[in-house]
Amino acid sequence: MTDYRDNRVPGGTFFFTVRLIDRGSALLTEHISAFGEAMRLARVRKPFHLDAWVVLPNHAHTIWTLPPGDHDCSSRWRAVKIAFSKALRKAGVPDSSDGAVWERHYRHFRVGDDADYAALVDYVHTDAVRHGHCEAPGQWPWSSLHRFLSAGHREPDAELVVPPWVARPQELGLASL
């Protein structure tokens, strides 16, 4: 895995997955600018560092680092979801009039150490490959991978990246993946 230690900033670091209610939807990529603006507005109101991200048609993964002592992820996500939903209504997107485009809850994982961080950054950047949207991570346009490549990091292998919440075989003394 790539050494991302220089990318980390102080404060609590969290991995998130947010999903649309309609798993067959492509609203996030069809309205990528609205999602980006929603993220920007949330960061203005309650700052956080957006370490890594990928946006797929019906879900997104992000890694955030919050300011030291701040653990309020839920109000930040609420702001993102509300702003995106309002933008859809304003654009006249069908089935967005009631604002219920998002799954109510999001998945989150507190990033513990540099190994977890590196695994999660690679997991985020290879997700489009896992879902069959492209053959190599660098082909997917809606990802922070391009920023990482510009900073001199290598493109992660499109092989299976095991996230930290899954027991890794090497930690159990089994053969590696």
Secondary structure as UniProt FT lines:
FT   HELIX           5..7
FT   STRAND          13..20
FT   TURN            23..24
FT   HELIX           27..30
FT   HELIX           32..45
FT   STRAND          49..55
FT   STRAND          59..65
FT   TURN            68..69
FT   HELIX           73..90
FT   TURN            91..92
FT   TURN            94..95
FT   TURN            97..98
FT   STRAND          107..110
FT   HELIX           114..130
FT   TURN            131..132
FT   HELIX           137..139
FT   HELIX           145..150
FT   TURN            151..152
FT   TURN            164..165
FT   HELIX           169..172
//
